[in-house]
Amino acid sequence: MRAALAPPAGAAVPGGYDFARRAWFAGIGATGFPMGRLAITAPAPPPAGALAWLEAARSRLTARIRAAVPGEAGALASAFVTGDQGAIPLETAAAMRDAGLAHLLSISGLHIAVIVGGAIVLVRRTLTLVPWIALHWPVKTIAVAIGALAGIAYTLLAGAEVPTVRTILATLIVLFGMVMGREAFSLRLLAAAAFIILAIRPEALLGASFQLSFAAVIAIVALYESPLGRWLTRRREEEGQLHRLGRHLLTLLVSGLVAELALSSIGLFHFNRAGLYGVLANLVAIPFSSFVIMPLLVLALLAEALGVGALIWPAVGGAMTLLMGLAEQVAALPGAVVRLPAMPPAAYAAIIAGGLWLALWRTRLRWWGAPLLLAGLVAAIAAPPADLLVSGDGRHAAVRLADGRLAFLRARTGDFLKDMWGDALAADGDIAFAEMPNMACSADACVSRLRRAGRDWRLLATLSRDYVDRDRFEPACAAADIVISDRRMPGWCRPRWLMLDRPRLSGSGALAIWLGAGRVVAAQDSVGDHPWRPVSPRGYNRGGGRQAATGISR
């Protein structure tokens, strides 16, 4: 086939998700679309036998679950078993995310813990039913080994995605520590797991998945190693069943609160949003998933193998419906989602450093991390959102209005860009440039006057690539502070501050502009000289900060 190819796109907003970086580590060199008809010249080589068998088994299992449990409940059930989230409706996924339950859809810590822990308990209890085996065989070691094999098999069946592989590696290290007589959950074992994972996949360090997973576990382990954690987990001879149940519920609540606090800042940095009621939702959802949903799924799969799965699948569907109802109810609560504009990297670094200081120290020195953590939080909350965003090709631009909405240059801006920019600026709703006050638009260009920081800023943006008359356009350029265009502008178009045409933007990527501070941040400024950075055009200044902005000015 003939195709139009282009390098993988960089971040749509400075500091945002960089697809080009991920594509480079995934071995993807270009993206594009086909032109004309497709012609198959030769069949693709078949995958390796084991991989093909696993993928086919995964596909068959996913299809069987969705056939047995129709609708959204079946889509959720297949996500729990095989990790395939493709059939989950966007509304359901959004509700799970806003309720703080999205982690249940990704096969990672909870799922692996239930499978491995359940296998260990089942094997150990079964073997100890025979007194001779209990006395002469290493029951604990056998149970741990079978639990490890169950976890590995589940990881392969779930597609061996990065979060799942990371979780099973950490779990295997913990199981090895248990066999060697070490404490099962400690910061040392966690550090060993992180070291092994980063030795294999060093790029995971900057990913949200790695940071979220280890932040939650570090927070919980640090809690259990603290005086409060020891008090919560200490068994008391005089306590009754009701008192023990209350202590377990309190431990679960405190653990959820600590984990949610650790995750909220990371979620705000990577996704510009965090669920406010995630602790309460997880207080119900995690036990429900661990003791109801996962056992039902295992039982249903075993029954399916015996030909009587129809007896169990309705119960699975009912459990999934209850989970969806919980997510929707929590997501619909007032203030369920906290949104924050893009967090400055320095503020995020202070939060992470302060949190690690609090978690890793065991003496009173740990409290020295609190001021650093609070300083990072204050800096994150106080950071003003950008006034203007410009895409890396100059085709799209958006202005943040005083009422929190975004005004987009083009009415047909794609939903992906709208969502990315709306999250980056914590915007609520959007309008077209033509609907802005002090805005005049024609078929060829828009001219706007923005009031920021006590002065008026004039913005000129082109809409078409038609020939422009110099006698009419040159005065408009001279009167504008910023010119935005998706084509190369002639040399006589000289704005008072920034010329943002296609050639200049090709080297800088997307831009965020703070008009009052006169600050310009480019998406490529944070990339550095890495292989996934697009080659800059001749004459472009690859420095950072304000100096980089001069590379795109007149």
C-alpha positions in Angstrom: 0.0 0.0 0.0 0.9 3.6 -0.3 0.9 5.6 2.9 1.6 9.0 4.3 3.9 8.7 7.2 5.1 11.2 9.8 7.3 11.0 12.9 5.3 10.1 16.1 3.7 13.2 17.5 5.2 14.8 20.6 3.3 16.2 23.6 0.1 18.1 22.8 0.9 20.4 25.7 4.2 21.2 27.3 4.9 18.7 30.1 2.0 16.4 28.9 2.0 12.9 27.6 4.7 12.4 25.0 3.7 9.8 22.5 7.0 10.2 20.6 8.9 9.0 23.7 6.7 6.0 24.2 6.8 5.1 20.5 10.6 5.2 20.5 10.8 2.7 23.4 8.1 0.6 21.7 10.1 0.5 18.5 7.6 2.5 16.5 9.3 4.8 14.0 6.4 6.5 12.3 2.6 6.9 12.3 0.3 7.6 9.4 -2.6 6.5 7.3 -3.0 4.5 4.1 -3.7 6.1 0.7 -5.7 4.1 -1.8 -6.6 0.4 -1.7 -4.7 -2.1 0.4 -3.1 -5.1 -1.4 -1.8 -8.1 0.4 1.4 -9.1 -1.3 2.5 -11.8 1.2 1.0 -13.2 4.4 2.5 -12.0 7.7 4.9 -14.5 9.4 3.1 -16.4 12.1 4.1 -15.6 15.7 6.0 -18.0 17.8 4.1 -21.1 18.8 3.8 -20.3 22.5 2.9 -16.6 22.0 0.4 -17.5 19.3 -1.3 -20.1 21.6 -1.4 -17.6 24.5 -2.9 -14.8 22.5 -5.4 -17.1 20.9 -6.4 -18.5 24.3 -6.7 -15.0 25.7 -8.9 -13.9 22.8 -11.1 -17.0 23.1 -11.5 -16.5 26.9 -12.4 -12.8 26.4 -15.0 -13.7 23.9 -16.4 -16.5 26.0 -16.8 -14.2 29.1 -18.5 -11.5 27.1 -20.9 -14.0 25.6 -21.7 -15.4 29.0 -22.1 -12.0 30.6 -23.6 -9.6 28.1 -23.3 -5.8 28.1 -21.1 -3.6 30.2 -20.9 -6.2 33.0 -19.3 -8.6 30.6 -16.8 -6.0 29.4 -15.8 -5.4 33.0 -15.6 -9.1 33.8 -13.2 -9.7 30.8 -11.1 -6.8 31.9 -10.7 -8.4 35.3 -9.6 -11.8 33.8 -7.7 -11.0 30.6 -7.0 -7.2 31.0 -8.9 -6.5 27.7 -10.6 -3.1 28.3 -11.5 -2.4 24.7 -15.3 -3.1 25.2 -15.8 -0.9 28.2 -17.9 2.1 27.3 -16.2 5.5 27.7 -18.9 6.6 30.2 -18.2 3.6 32.4 -14.4 4.0 32.2 -14.8 7.7 33.1 -17.0 6.9 36.1 -14.5 4.3 37.3 -11.7 6.9 37.0 -13.6 9.7 38.7 -14.5 7.4 41.6 -10.9 6.3 42.0 -11.6 2.8 40.9 -9.8 2.7 37.6 -7.0 0.6 39.1 -9.4 -2.3 39.3 -9.5 -2.4 35.5 -5.8 -2.8 35.1 -4.4 -6.2 36.1 -1.8 -5.3 38.6 -1.4 -5.4 42.4 -4.9 -6.3 43.6 -5.5 -9.1 41.0 -2.1 -10.7 41.3 -2.4 -10.5 45.2 -5.7 -12.3 45.1 -4.6 -15.0 42.7 -1.2 -15.7 44.3 -2.6 -15.3 47.9 -5.6 -17.5 47.1 -3.4 -20.2 45.6 -1.0 -20.2 48.6 -3.8 -20.4 51.1 -5.7 -23.1 49.2 -2.6 -25.3 48.7 -1.3 -24.8 52.2 -4.7 -25.6 53.8 -5.1 -28.6 51.5 -1.7 -30.1 52.3 -2.1 -29.7 56.0 -5.2 -31.8 56.0 -2.9 -34.8 55.7 -0.9 -35.0 59.0 2.0 -36.9 57.5 2.5 -34.3 54.8 2.2 -31.5 57.2 5.0 -33.0 59.4 7.4 -34.2 56.7 7.0 -31.9 53.7 8.0 -28.2 53.4 4.3 -27.1 53.1 5.0 -23.4 53.1 7.6 -23.6 50.4 5.4 -25.8 48.2 2.5 -23.4 48.6 4.6 -20.4 47.8 6.0 -22.1 44.7 2.6 -23.0 43.4 1.3 -19.5 44.2 4.2 -18.1 42.2 3.4 -20.3 39.2 -0.2 -19.3 39.4 0.8 -15.6 39.3 3.1 -16.2 36.4 0.4 -18.1 34.5 -2.2 -15.3 35.2 0.3 -12.7 34.0 0.8 -14.5 30.7 -2.9 -15.1 30.2 -3.5 -11.3 30.9 -1.2 -10.4 28.0 1.9 -9.6 30.1 1.3 -5.9 30.0 3.9 -3.7 31.7 2.0 -3.0 35.0 1.3 -6.7 35.3 4.9 -7.8 34.7 6.1 -5.2 37.1 3.7 -6.5 39.8 4.6 -10.1 39.3 8.3 -9.3 39.5 7.7 -7.5 42.8 5.5 -10.3 44.0 8.1 -13.0 43.2 10.7 -11.0 45.2 8.4 -10.9 48.1 7.7 -14.7 47.8 11.4 -15.4 47.7 11.8 -13.4 50.8 9.1 -15.4 52.5 10.8 -18.7 51.6 14.1 -17.3 52.9 12.5 -16.4 56.2 12.6 -12.6 55.6 9.8 -10.2 56.4 7.3 -10.3 53.6 6.6 -6.6 53.3 9.5 -4.2 53.8 11.0 -1.2 52.1 14.1 -3.2 51.4 12.3 -5.8 49.4 10.3 -3.0 47.6 13.6 -1.3 46.7 14.9 -4.5 45.3 11.8 -4.9 43.2 12.1 -1.4 41.9 15.8 -1.9 41.1 15.1 -5.0 39.1 12.3 -3.4 37.2 14.3 -0.3 36.3 17.2 -2.4 35.3 15.0 -4.1 32.7 12.8 -1.1 31.8 14.5 2.1 32.9 12.0 4.3 30.9 9.3 3.1 33.3 10.6 5.5 36.0 8.9 8.5 34.3 5.6 6.7 33.6 2.5 7.2 35.7 1.9 3.5 36.1 5.3 2.9 37.8 5.0 5.9 40.0 1.4 5.2 41.1 2.1 1.5 41.9 5.2 2.1 43.9 3.9 5.2 45.7 0.9 3.3 47.0 3.0 0.4 48.2 5.7 2.6 49.7 3.0 4.5 51.6 1.3 1.4 52.9 4.6 -0.3 53.9 5.8 2.9 55.6 2.5 3.0 57.5 2.8 -0.6 58.8 6.4 0.1 59.9 5.3 3.2 61.8 4.1 3.2 65.5 0.5 3.8 64.2 0.8 0.8 61.9 2.2 -1.5 64.6 -0.6 -0.4 66.9 -3.2 -1.2 64.3 -1.9 -4.6 63.4 -0.9 -5.8 66.9 -3.0 -8.7 68.1 -4.5 -8.4 71.6 -5.4 -11.4 73.6 -8.4 -9.8 75.3 -10.1 -8.5 72.2 -13.3 -10.2 71.0 -14.5 -11.0 67.5 -16.3 -7.6 67.1 -13.3 -5.7 68.4 -11.0 -7.5 66.0 -13.4 -6.8 63.1 -13.5 -3.1 63.9 -9.7 -3.0 64.1 -9.4 -4.6 60.7 -11.9 -2.2 59.2 -10.0 0.7 60.8 -6.7 -0.6 59.4 -8.3 -0.9 55.9 -9.6 2.7 56.2 -6.3 4.1 57.3 -4.4 2.2 54.6 -6.8 3.4 51.9 -6.5 7.0 53.1 -2.7 6.9 53.2 -2.5 5.2 49.7 -5.1 7.7 48.3 -3.1 10.7 49.6 0.1 9.3 48.1 -1.7 8.7 44.7 -3.6 12.0 44.5 -0.5 14.2 43.8 0.8 11.8 41.2 -2.7 11.7 39.6 -2.9 15.5 39.6 0.5 15.8 37.9 0.0 13.2 35.2 -3.8 13.6 34.6 -4.7 17.0 36.1 -7.4 15.3 38.1 -7.9 13.2 41.2 -11.0 11.5 42.8 -11.9 13.2 46.1 -13.9 10.2 47.4 -11.6 7.5 46.2 -10.9 6.4 49.8 -14.5 5.8 50.5 -15.1 4.1 47.2 -12.1 1.8 47.6 -13.1 1.0 51.2 -16.1 -0.8 49.6 -14.7 -1.8 46.2 -11.4 -3.4 47.2 -13.0 -5.9 49.7 -15.9 -6.5 47.3 -13.5 -7.2 44.4 -11.1 -9.4 46.5 -13.7 -11.5 48.3 -16.7 -11.5 45.9 -15.7 -10.7 42.3 -12.4 -12.5 42.0 -13.6 -15.7 43.7 -16.7 -15.7 41.6 -14.6 -15.3 38.4 -12.4 -18.2 39.4 -15.4 -20.3 40.3 -17.1 -19.4 37.0 -14.0 -20.3 35.0 -13.7 -23.7 36.8 -17.4 -24.3 36.3 -17.1 -23.4 32.6 -14.3 -26.0 32.2 -16.8 -28.5 33.6 -19.6 -27.4 31.4 -21.7 -25.8 34.1 -20.6 -22.2 33.9 -24.1 -21.0 33.2 -24.8 -21.5 37.0 -22.2 -19.0 38.0 -22.0 -16.3 35.3 -25.3 -14.6 36.3 -23.7 -14.0 39.8 -20.6 -12.6 38.1 -22.8 -10.2 36.0 -24.7 -9.1 39.2 -21.4 -8.4 41.0 -20.1 -6.3 38.1 -23.4 -4.4 37.9 -23.0 -3.5 41.6 -19.4 -2.4 41.1 -20.5 -0.2 38.2 -23.3 1.3 40.3 -20.9 2.1 43.0 -18.6 3.9 40.6 -21.4 5.9 39.0 -22.9 6.9 42.4 -19.5 8.1 43.7 -18.6 9.9 40.5 -21.9 11.7 40.6 -21.3 13.2 44.1 -20.7 16.9 44.3 -17.0 17.7 44.1 -16.1 14.1 43.3 -13.3 15.1 41.0 -10.6 17.7 41.9 -9.0 19.3 38.8 -5.8 21.3 38.8 -4.0 23.1 35.9 -0.6 21.6 34.8 1.6 21.3 37.8 5.1 22.8 37.6 7.8 20.1 37.6 9.6 21.8 40.5 6.5 21.6 42.6 6.0 17.9 41.7 9.7 17.2 42.5 9.2 18.8 45.9 6.1 16.7 46.6 7.9 13.4 45.7 11.0 14.3 47.6 9.0 15.3 50.7 6.9 12.1 50.5 9.9 9.8 50.1 11.6 11.6 53.1 8.5 11.0 55.2 8.3 7.3 54.1 11.9 6.2 54.2 13.1 7.6 57.5 12.0 5.8 60.7 13.2 8.3 63.3 11.9 11.9 64.0 14.0 13.0 61.1 11.1 11.9 58.9 9.1 15.0 59.8 11.6 17.2 58.0 10.0 16.0 54.8 6.6 17.6 55.8 7.7 21.2 55.0 9.1 20.2 51.6 5.9 18.3 50.8 3.7 21.2 51.9 5.8 23.7 49.9 5.3 21.5 46.8 1.5 21.3 47.3 1.3 25.1 47.8 3.3 25.7 44.7 1.2 23.3 42.7 -2.1 24.9 43.8 -0.9 28.5 43.4 0.6 27.9 39.9 -1.5 30.0 37.4 -2.7 28.3 34.2 -1.4 29.4 30.9 -3.3 32.1 29.0 -2.7 30.7 25.5 -1.9 27.2 24.0 -0.7 26.6 20.5 -0.3 23.3 18.8 3.0 22.1 17.3 1.8 22.7 13.7 0.2 26.1 14.3 -3.2 24.8 13.1 -4.8 25.0 16.5 -4.8 27.5 19.4 -6.9 28.1 22.5 -7.3 31.0 24.9 -8.3 30.5 28.5 -11.2 32.9 29.3 -11.9 34.5 32.7 -14.9 32.2 33.3 -12.7 29.1 33.0 -13.7 28.1 29.5 -11.4 27.6 26.5 -11.9 29.4 23.2 -10.6 27.3 20.3 -9.3 28.9 17.1 -11.1 26.3 14.9 -14.6 25.0 15.5 -13.7 21.6 14.3 -10.9 20.9 16.8 -10.7 17.2 17.6 -12.0 15.9 20.8 -8.5 14.5 21.8 -6.9 17.9 21.6 -9.9 19.5 23.4 -9.6 17.0 26.2 -5.8 17.3 26.5 -5.9 21.1 26.6 -9.0 21.2 28.8 -7.3 19.0 31.4 -4.0 20.9 31.2 -5.8 24.2 32.0 -8.5 22.7 34.2 -11.0 24.3 31.8 -14.8 23.8 32.0 -16.4 23.9 28.6 -15.3 25.5 25.4 -16.4 27.9 22.7 -15.1 29.0 19.3 -12.8 32.0 18.7 -15.6 33.8 16.8 -17.8 33.8 20.0 -15.2 35.6 22.1 -15.6 39.2 23.0 -13.3 41.7 21.1 -12.9 39.1 18.4 -13.3 39.6 14.6 -13.0 36.6 12.3 -13.1 36.2 8.5 -12.6 33.2 6.3 -8.9 33.8 6.3 -8.0 35.0 9.8 -9.1 36.0 13.3 -8.0 39.1 15.2 -8.5 39.4 18.9 -7.8 41.7 21.7 -7.1 40.1 25.1 -6.9 41.9 28.4 -4.3 40.3 30.6 -2.1 41.7 33.4 -3.4 45.3 33.0 -2.7 45.6 29.3 -4.3 44.6 26.0 -2.7 41.9 23.8 -3.5 41.6 20.2 -3.6 38.2 18.6 -3.6 37.4 14.9 -4.3 33.8 13.7 -4.7 32.6 10.2 -7.4 30.2 9.2 -6.7 29.4 5.5 -3.7 29.0 3.2 -5.0 31.3 0.5 -2.9 34.1 -0.8 -2.9 37.2 1.4 -2.6 40.8 0.2 0.5 42.4 1.6 -1.0 45.8 1.7 -3.8 44.6 4.0 -2.0 41.9 6.0 1.3 43.7 6.8 -0.4 46.4 9.0 -2.3 43.7 10.8 0.9 41.8 11.5 2.6 45.0 12.8 -0.3 45.7 15.1 -0.3 42.2 16.6 1.7 41.0 19.6 1.4 37.4 18.5 0.9 35.8 15.1 -0.2 32.2 14.8 -0.2 30.3 11.5 -0.1 26.8 10.2 2.0 27.9 7.2 5.2 29.7 6.6 4.6 33.5 7.0 6.4 36.0 4.7 9.3 37.9 6.1 7.4 41.2 6.0 4.9 39.9 8.6 6.6 41.1 11.8 4.6 41.0 15.0 5.6 43.0 18.1 6.5 39.8 20.2 6.1 36.3 18.8 5.9 34.9 15.3 4.5 31.3 15.7 4.3 30.0 12.1 4.7 26.3 11.0 8.5 26.3 10.5 9.2 27.9 13.9 6.8 25.6 15.7 8.2 22.5 14.1 11.2 22.9 16.2 9.5 23.9 19.4 6.5 21.7 19.5 3.3 22.8 21.3 3.6 26.1 23.3 2.1 27.3 26.6 2.2 31.1 26.9 1.6 33.2 30.1 1.0 36.7 28.7 1.3 38.6 32.0 4.6 37.1 32.9 5.9 37.1 29.3 6.7 33.5 29.6 6.8 30.9 26.9 7.3 27.1 27.5 7.8 24.8 24.6 7.0 21.1 24.6 10.5 20.2 23.2 12.3 22.2 25.9 11.8 19.3 28.4 12.7 16.6 25.9 16.4 17.3 25.6 18.7 15.8 23.0 17.1 12.4 22.9 16.4 10.1 19.9 12.7 10.7 20.0 13.1 14.5 19.6 12.2 15.7 16.1 15.1 17.3 14.2 15.0 21.1 14.6 15.0 23.3 11.5 18.1 25.2 10.7 18.6 28.3 12.9 16.3 27.1 15.7 17.7 27.7 19.2 17.6 24.5 21.2 18.2 26.1 24.5 15.7 26.1 27.4 13.5 28.6 29.1 13.0 32.1 27.7 16.0 31.7 25.4 14.1 28.9 23.6 11.2 31.3 23.1 13.5 33.7 21.2 14.0 31.0 18.7 10.4 31.3 17.7 10.1 35.0 17.9 10.6 37.4 15.0 
